[in-house]
């Protein structure tokens, strides 16, 4: 079963939404940090006209909800009908699109003006073909440098403390890693240039498992967010990218 197929099951969807992102959980802490950063990013980068938000692999709508009130329109795209149904049930304020898992690249909803494309918690565990398809969608939504921004998440950075568990978890079904260079190469193949990267957390999920340890690492994570040079070593990283000028795109 592929990662995409897992979320065709309503029980898996509910576990993802209610357990992985339960209040106070590691996922909830990471999500709150992402929300703060993304809202500040949108306010800074789109000061004159609010963007249209395209959230690819939107799931139950977590990323869409992060930017509620800061966008002109919001569109969520996912291959999982149960995920989209959960988003509707949770009252996510967006137009939701069920897209096929393969075949032609989905077409972004038509919209005028600047756009923001987000891909949260997608790239790490899916097959390479799914990554390429997702970035092709982003390229269609952002055909020019001035069209807007792309934000992608890597929640398994190879250069982080998470790497310490790689040998122990070798062969584990859902343990994967992506390096900064791999993410950069993926984006470059579709004409994107990374403008900045932002670390979200520097300690893996297991370090948050015990209350006494969590109390120690949370302030260290907060310190990491203030020290930009530590972004390289974050477990979870957000990459902000823009389409390259035509003369600098690969193959030009």
SULJO-V446984 format. One record per residue. RES is the residue in three letters. NEAR is the number of other C-alpha atoms within 12 Angstrom. Layout:
RES | NEAR
RES | NEAR
This chain:
UNK | 12
UNK | 15
UNK | 26
UNK | 33
UNK | 23
UNK | 24
UNK | 30
UNK | 25
UNK | 22
UNK | 22
UNK | 16
UNK | 23
UNK | 28
UNK | 26
UNK | 19
UNK | 26
UNK | 29
UNK | 21
UNK | 17
UNK | 21
UNK | 22
UNK | 18
UNK | 15
UNK | 18
UNK | 24
UNK | 30
UNK | 29
UNK | 24
UNK | 27
UNK | 40
UNK | 34
UNK | 25
UNK | 27
UNK | 36
UNK | 26
UNK | 21
UNK | 27
UNK | 38
UNK | 27
UNK | 17
UNK | 29
UNK | 35
UNK | 20
UNK | 15
UNK | 25
UNK | 26
UNK | 15
UNK | 14
UNK | 20
UNK | 27
UNK | 38
UNK | 38
UNK | 50
UNK | 47
UNK | 45
UNK | 49
UNK | 47
UNK | 43
UNK | 45
UNK | 42
UNK | 45
UNK | 40
UNK | 42
UNK | 44
UNK | 32
UNK | 32
UNK | 37
UNK | 26
UNK | 20
UNK | 30
UNK | 32
UNK | 26
UNK | 30
UNK | 37
UNK | 41
UNK | 43
UNK | 41
UNK | 38
UNK | 31
UNK | 33
UNK | 30
UNK | 31
UNK | 39
UNK | 39
UNK | 29
UNK | 31
UNK | 34
UNK | 24
UNK | 15
UNK | 20
UNK | 18
UNK | 28
UNK | 28
UNK | 33
UNK | 27
UNK | 36
UNK | 30
UNK | 26
UNK | 29
UNK | 21
UNK | 27
UNK | 18
UNK | 11
UNK | 15
UNK | 24
UNK | 30
UNK | 25
UNK | 34
UNK | 28
UNK | 18
UNK | 20
UNK | 19
UNK | 22
UNK | 32
UNK | 42
UNK | 51
UNK | 49
UNK | 49
UNK | 40
UNK | 40
UNK | 32
UNK | 34
UNK | 40
UNK | 32
UNK | 27
UNK | 28
UNK | 21
UNK | 19
UNK | 19
UNK | 30
UNK | 35
UNK | 26
UNK | 32
UNK | 43
UNK | 41
UNK | 30
UNK | 32
UNK | 44
UNK | 39
UNK | 27
UNK | 40
UNK | 40
UNK | 29
UNK | 28
UNK | 27
UNK | 22
UNK | 30
UNK | 36
UNK | 40
UNK | 52
UNK | 44
UNK | 43
UNK | 43
UNK | 43
UNK | 44
UNK | 40
UNK | 40
UNK | 30
UNK | 29
UNK | 30
UNK | 25
UNK | 30
UNK | 26
UNK | 19
UNK | 23
UNK | 22
UNK | 13
UNK | 11
UNK | 15
UNK | 14
UNK | 12
UNK | 13
UNK | 12
UNK | 19
UNK | 23
UNK | 27
UNK | 33
UNK | 33
UNK | 28
UNK | 34
UNK | 19
UNK | 21
UNK | 36
UNK | 28
UNK | 20
UNK | 32
UNK | 36
UNK | 27
UNK | 25
UNK | 35
UNK | 34
UNK | 39
UNK | 32
UNK | 28
UNK | 21
UNK | 24
UNK | 32
UNK | 39
UNK | 39
UNK | 46
UNK | 45
UNK | 39
UNK | 38
UNK | 33
UNK | 27
UNK | 20
UNK | 25
UNK | 27
UNK | 19
UNK | 15
UNK | 15
UNK | 11
UNK | 17
UNK | 22
UNK | 15
UNK | 17
UNK | 24
UNK | 28
UNK | 17
UNK | 22
UNK | 30
UNK | 24
UNK | 20
UNK | 26
UNK | 31
UNK | 16
UNK | 18
UNK | 18
UNK | 15
UNK | 26
UNK | 30
UNK | 30
UNK | 33
UNK | 41
UNK | 39
UNK | 47
UNK | 45
UNK | 43
UNK | 41
UNK | 34
UNK | 38
UNK | 38
UNK | 38
UNK | 29
UNK | 19
UNK | 18
UNK | 12
UNK | 17
UNK | 21
UNK | 18
UNK | 10
UNK | 10
